[in-house]
Amino acid sequence: MSAYAIAHLRSVDFNDEITEYIARIDSTLEPFSGRFLIHGKQPEVIEGPFPGMLVAIEFPDLEAAHAWYESDAYREILALRTENSDGSTIIVEGVPAGYRAASLVGR
């Protein structure tokens, strides 16, 4: 089951450290088959407030997502982001093909 690392970045100081983080993150994803689904796009807000931007990275499964986040390569650059932005980050498992929202009610 695919898993996702999602960040809601409410504010980012686009300085040299963030530029370095962006330049280096792709190589940290490759060993874990991670790929950006959403990155660097301004969202079109259609309901409620949504300050900032969204980043979504897909991984093959939860194990790969956690292994990437805990990897030495990512930990080496993590502070470049956290010290220069305000936001929240989560890891969440996706749903299977054919999933229907009504199946949540049956639980």
Secondary structure as GFF3:
##gff-version 3
##sequence-region A 1 107
A	DSSP	beta_strand	3	12	.	.	.	ID=ss1
A	DSSP	alpha_helix	16	29	.	.	.	ID=ss2
A	DSSP	three_ten_helix	30	32	.	.	.	ID=ss3
A	DSSP	beta_strand	35	38	.	.	.	ID=ss4
A	DSSP	beta_strand	53	59	.	.	.	ID=ss5
A	DSSP	alpha_helix	62	70	.	.	.	ID=ss6
A	DSSP	alpha_helix	72	82	.	.	.	ID=ss7
A	DSSP	beta_strand	85	93	.	.	.	ID=ss8
A	DSSP	three_ten_helix	101	104	.	.	.	ID=ss9
###
